[in-house]
Amino acid sequence: MMKKDLKPATMIYPLPAVMISCGSTPEEYNIITASWVGTICSNPPMCYISIRPERHSHDIIKRNKEYVINLTTEKLAKATDWCGNRSGRNHDKFKEMQLTPGKATVVNAPIIEEAPLSIECKVKEIISLGSHDMFISEVVNIKADEKYFDPETGKFDLERARPLVYVQNKYYGLGQFIGKSGWSIQKKESNK
């Protein structure tokens, strides 16, 4: 097999396509779509988002030090893309995409009611990296839509929401289920 060298770039895909809501008052509320987002620690639960300093939401999040990561779905694909390609300086994204700002439990930023999962975050540190600033944040609460809980197990089942992912400027739904973590090392049942 032949492999070809490529110039260094961001090639870790797929990534979640999320809508980040921010703002402490309805007049300031905004949504930014991002995929430079992820988990960085489990205890305490921490995550990051990376945003270009020239983006409208950057200053809102930097000033308020709070935001919400709203996971998206195939059904929210149009709103997700639209909110990533329009500036909150010129658009009321909640109104124009018919999204509902809801009350967060801990942070003073809105959740997106239509999102299956809203992760409330408080900024702990901001690191300038070059084209983007990374907001390292503590997860302080998660709001989950009740319709995505498995009635048998009582656990939240994100797969039911049909999550949206991002791969090289394209959006996709998730593919076929392959196995639960650890399936490759589980002992096979004997045929007794």
Secondary structure, DSSP 8 states (H G I E B T S, - for coil): -------S------EE-EEEEE-SSTTT-EEEEE--EEEEEETTEEEEEEE-TTSHHHHHHHHH-EEEEEE-BGGGHHHHHHHHHS-TTT--HHHHTT--EE--SSSSS-EETTSSEEEEEEEEEEEE-SS-EEEEEEEEEEEE-GGGB-TTT--B-GGGG-BEEEETTEEEE-------TTTTTS------
